[in-house]
Amino acid sequence: MQRETHYFVASGTYYVGGIGPLTLQAILGTCVGVALYDPEADVGGMIHLLLPEPISAESPDPPEKFASSGLPLFLQALYAAGASRENLKAAVAGGALVGPIQDYDLVMDIGGRTAEQVMQFLNKKQIQIEKWESGGFFTCRLSLDMQTWSCRIEPSGWDKLTEATAQRLPTPEEISRTTQNLQPIPQVALKILRIVNAGTFEIGPLAEEVRKDQVISARTLQLCNSVMYAGRHKIDSLDHALVMLGQKLLVKFVISAAVNRFFTQSDRGYSLCKGGMYHHAVGTAIIAEKLAELTGMASTASAYTAGLLHDIGKVVLDQYIHSAFPLFYRHLHEEGHDFVEAEKKILRTDHTQVGGRLAVKWCFPDSLVKTIRFHHQPEKATRFSELVHIVYLADLLMSRFHAGLEVERVQTDALASRLEAVGLSLVRLPEIVDLIPVKVFESSPEVALMTGG
């Protein structure tokens, strides 16, 4: 008997195959997922679309990212595998609104416009639509069983509601003890954070510090030897890595390796997949770095680091959210509460407050303290406002366009003013979305830590 496996179709990609013990899945926020299958020919597949059409004719991204160009390629791949148009059936999900933007819906509704492109394409090709669930606010999961050709569309996180967990809410004293007992971010990482914040540094002494921590050294070299960066030349030492990659990239790898070690302490409550919190942190860091480069409002190194650390408070609260997940889920999905507000109702605190206290305790640079504390309400940051706004936007983009990593809901009520704070506008939102790397983890060396154990 063959064991069934699951394959997650990343945004900007598609998968086509024949019958077998495989379930295709796509976790969808603003993105749109399309499952097409021919039960007569036993051929099917799924595509995960990010945007309705390219931003410009010069867009370097692969065509699979866009509904206008990706769907024809996907359909041709199905035909090549033996499917026929007459027998094809479709299921479509996703296309959630980024948020309630009132007068700006036509600009903001990227998901809705992507879904419209999908509908027009399927109708033109006369492909039968079996299931269609798009719009709304929250993320969902589209699944296609390649053995039975059955499709399911369900809220992301729904499976966690069935777990048998005792719902016991913590006292403030318990949360305080958890904060005190938490294994801190390694000292070498703290030193690097302070030096990066200062803007100038020498890599030699830092490499010596990294060598003292065998785990971080090993994980850093693992990142350096990722296929994209190392090629045929194996990097076997930190000195070799410095020569091959340069000091800025090496420092980023060291910090990423250290933060991975921190996030592995908890991974049950907020995460919707293995390593969900860490993966979300890395994606936010990558997008924050790109936004800093686009706007010129913050250094790219500071933006990457701030994005990586913005959710550290969740590590403290993770176990308590796990035990109270059905209540937490109801506050978010059924009662429509703000994410931080839902945390406060259940835990009498939230991850930004706890994370801010951790950042102060560990003597983080003030720019990181402000970002961790105010990344859900960036206008409240009295200093380093531009950096906080950049991380807010990166967090929003990750939660909407690379959904399914962790439970998250970033409010967008003041999105126009928050974009303006870093010199951007709602009109440029599709361009900003287009900055997101397709397969954000696969396009970065951090993917090595996702499978590194």
N, C-alpha and C positions, 0 to 999 in steps of 0.2 A: 504493500500500500504506500503510495507516494504521500509525502508530507506537504500540506498546503503552505505556501509562503505568501508574503505580502510584498508588493512593490509600490513604493510611493513615487508617483509621477511628479517631478519637480516643475515649478513654473517655467514656462518657456521651452518645454519638452513634450514629446509624445512617446507612447509605447504601442506597438502593434504586435500581436502574436496569435497563435492558434490555441486550441483547447488544451487545458492542463490544470494542475492543482495550484493555481496562482490567482490571487486577488489583487487587482489594481486599485489604488486609492489616491485621492488628491484631497488635501485639506485646503479649503477655499474661504477666503474672506472677500476682498474686492475682486480677486481673480475669478475666472469662469472655467469650469471643468466640463468637458464634453466626452461622454462615453458613447462609442459607436460599435455595434456588434451585429454580425450576421450569423444567427443560430443555425442556418442551413449549411453554410460553408464552414462553421466552427472557427470563425475568425473575428477578432475584436480588438479594441484598444481604447486608449484614453489620451486626451490632450489637455494641457493646463495652460490657459491663456492669460497673459498679464495685462494687455492693452488692446483696444479695438483696432488701431492701425499704427504704422510707424509715425514718429514725430516729424521726421523729414526723410527725404529720399536718400540722404547720406547716412542714415542710421546704421551703425556698425553691428547692431544686434542681429542674432539669427532670426529668420522669418517665423520660426515656431513660437516666438514670443507674442505675436500679434494675430488677432482673429482673421483679419483680411488676408494675410499671407500664410498663416499656419494651418488653417482649416483645409485649403486645397491640397497642401502637402500631406496632411494627415489622411485625407480621403484617398489620395493616390497610393499611399502606402498600404491602405486597406485593400484597395483593388488589386495591387500587386501581390498581396498575400492570398487572394482568392475570393474576397468578398464581392457581392454584387449590389448595386444600388437598390434594386427592387426588394431585397431582403433585409437591408440595413435598418436597424432601430437605434434610437438615440435617447440618451438621458442627459440632462443639462442641469447644473447647479452652480451656485456662487453668485457673483455680481452684487454683493452687498454694498449699500451706500457707505462711504467713508464716514459719514456722520450727518446730523441734521443741520444743514447749512443755510436753510431758508432761501434767500434770493439767489444763492450761488449754485443751486442744484444742477443746472445745465453744465456748469464748469466742473463741478465735483463728481458727478455721477459717472465716473469712469467705468465702474462695473456694469452699470445699467447699459451704457453704450456698447460695451463689449458683448453683453447678452443680446442686444438688438442685432449686432453683426452676426452672431451665431444663428439667431432665429431666421434672419434673411437668407443666410447661406443654406440652412437646412430646408427651408421652404422652397428655395430656388431649385435645389437638387431633389426635391420631393422625397425627402427622407422622413420616415415616420418617427414622431417624437412620442416616446412612451412615458417619460417623466420629465417634468420641468419645475424646478423650484429655484427661483432667483430673487434677488432683492433682499430686503430686511437689513439687519445691522450686524448680526453675529456670524461667526464662522460655521461652516458645515463640512461634512466629509462625504465625498462621492466615492462609492465603491462599485467595482465590476468584478463579479466572480467569473473567471475565465473557464470554469468547469461547467457551470450551470447556466451562464449568461444572465444571471439575475443582478439587478442594479439596486443599490440602496442609497438614499440621501438622508442623513441624520445630523443633528447638531454635533459639532465637535465638542468632545468632553462628555457626551451622553453615556459612554461606556463606563465612565468613572462613577456615575450615579448608581450603578448596580453593585458597586463594591460594598461589602459588609464591613463598615467601619463604625465604631462607636463615636457618636457625636458628643464630645465633651469639650466645652470651650475653656481656654486657658485663663489663668489669672494673670494680672500684670507682673506678679512676682515670678511666675513660671517663665514668662517671656524674657524677663530680665536675667534669670538664671541661664536660659538658653543663650542669650547674647554673651554672657560672661564665659560660658563653657565652649563657645564656638572656636574652632581652630582658626587662627587668624591667617590672613594673607602673608606668605613668607616675607621675612625681612628684606631679602634681596629685591623682591618686587616693590616693596615700599620705598627702598632707596632709589630704584629706577624711576618710580612715579615722581618723586621729588625732583630728580635730576631732569627728567623730561619737562616737568613744569617750569624749571628754571630756564630751559631753552638751549643750553649748551652743556656738553658733557664729553668726557673721554671714555671710550669703550673699554680700554685695557683694564682698569681697576674693576669695572663692572663684570667683565668676563671672569675675573678672579673670584668675585663673590658668587657668581652663578655656579662655578665649579664646586663650591662647597655644598651645594644642594644637588644630590645625585638624581633625584626624581625630576626636578626642573631641568637639569642638564639633559637628561635623556629625552624628555618630551620636547625640549627646544630643538634638539638634533633631529627628532622625528619630524617636526614641522619643516625644518630646513631641507630634509630629504624628500619632501613631497614631490610628486612627479613634475608638477608645473615648474618648480624652481631649481631642482637639482639636476634633472635630466639624467645623463649617463654618469655624471661625476658624483660619487658618493661623498657627502660631507661627514667627516668622522671626528671633527673637533670644533670647538667654539672659535678657535683662531682661524680655521679653514672657512667656517661659516662667515666670519667677518670679511675675509678676502672675497668670497664668492658673492655675498649679498649686500654688504655695506652695513654700517652701524645702525641706521634708522630701522631697517627691516629686521635686523637681528634683535634689537631692543623690543620691537613689537612682538616678535615671536616669544621672547622670554616672558613678557607680561602676560601674553595669552596662555602660555603653559602654566604660569603660576595661578592665574584666575581659574583655569580649569580644575586645578587641584582644590581650590576653595569651593567651587560650585558642586563638586561631587559629594560633599557632606550631606546634601539634601536633594532629593529629586523625586518626590512622591506627590506633592500637592499641586503646585502650580504647573508642573510639566505635563504636557499631553503626549510626550514620547520620551524615550530614553535620552537623557542629556538635554532636555528641552530648554531649561533655563540658560545653560551655557551656550547652546546653539543660538538662542535668541540674542544673547549678549554679544556674541561674535558678529552676527548679522547687523545688529544695531551699530556696532563699532565701525564696520566696513562702510555702512551708509553714512554715518556721521562724518567719517573721514572724507568721503566724496562731497558731502554738503559743505564742509569747511573749505575744501578746494574750490568749489563752485562759487561760494559767497565771499571768500576772503575774510570772513568775520572771526575766524579762530584758527590756530595752528592745526594742521592735520594730525600731528602726533597727540596733541591734547584732546582733540575730538575723538580720535580712535580710543584712547584710554578712558575718557569719560563715558563713551558708549558702552565699553566693555564692563564698566563697574556700576552703571546706573541702577541696577536692580539688586545690589548686594543684600539689601534688607529682606528680600524674599527668602534667602537662605535661612534666616532666623525663624521666619513665620511659616515656612513650608510644611512642617509636620502638623501644625495646628490647622492650616487650610485643608490638609489631607483628611483629617478626622471630621472636619465640618464642611466637606466639599458640597454635599447636596444643598445645604443651607446657603453656602456662598454662591453656588450656581443659580439657585432660585432668585437671589437678590439681583444678580446680573441679568439673567435671561428673561425672567418672568416679571420682575418688578422694575427693571430698567435702571437700576442704581448705577452711579458712577463707580468705577473700580475701587478707588481709594475710599469712597464712602462705604462701599460694601465691606471692605476690610475693617473699617472702624466699627461698623455695626456688630460685627462678629467678634473681633479681637480687641476692640477698644484702642487700637492703634493701627498704623498702616506701614507698608514697606518703605515709604519715603522717610517717615520719621525714624524708624528703626535703622535704616541704612544711613541716615544722616548722623545718628549717634555713633554708629560703628566708625564712620569716616573720621569723626572728631576724635574718637578713642584711639584710632590708629594713626593719628596725626597726618591724615591726607592733606595735600595742598587745598587751599580754600576753594579753588576753582572746582575741584572734584566734590568737595563737601556741598557746595551750592547746587551742583548738577544732580547729585544723588538725592538731595532733599527736595528740589523743586522741579524735577523733570516732568511731572504731571501738571504743574502750574507755573510755567516758566516766567510769567510776568511778575511773580512774587520774588524773584531773585534780584536783590539789590546790587549785586556785583556779578560780573561774568555772565551777564544776561544773554549775550549772543551765543556763548557756548551752551548754556542751558537750553535755549531755543533750538539750537541745532540738534541736540540729543533728543529733545521732545519730538521733533519732526522725524528723526531717524527711527525712534521707537514707534511712532505712528505708522510709518511706511512698513516696517517689519511686521507689525501686528495686522495690517490689512492686506499686504501683498505676499508675505511669507508666513501665513497663518499656520496654526496647528502645532507650534512648538511649545507654547505655554499659554495658560489662561491669561488673557490681557484684554483690556478695553481702554483705549486712549480717547479722551473726550476731544471733540473738534468744534465746540461752540464758538471759540475765539480763534479759529484757524487762520482767518484772513489777517488779523492783527499780529498773530504769531509768525506768520510768513513775512509780513512787512518788517518785523523786528530784525530780520537778517537779510533785508533787501530783496525779498521775493514777493510774488503775488499769486493769487489763486489761478490766474490765467496760465501761469507757468507750471501748474501742478503736474500735467502730463509729462512735461520735460523733466521734472524732478523725479517722478516715478520711473522714467526711462533711465535714470542714473543707476537704479538698482541692478546689480550684476545678475544675469540669468544664472540660476543654480548658485545662489549667493555663497554657499559653503564650498561647492565644488570649484568655484572660481577663485578660491583663496586657499592658502596652505593650511589654514586652521582645520580643514576637513580631516587631517591626519589624526587629530585628537578625538574625533567622533568615533573612530574605530580602534583607538589605541588602548582601550581597556582601562 
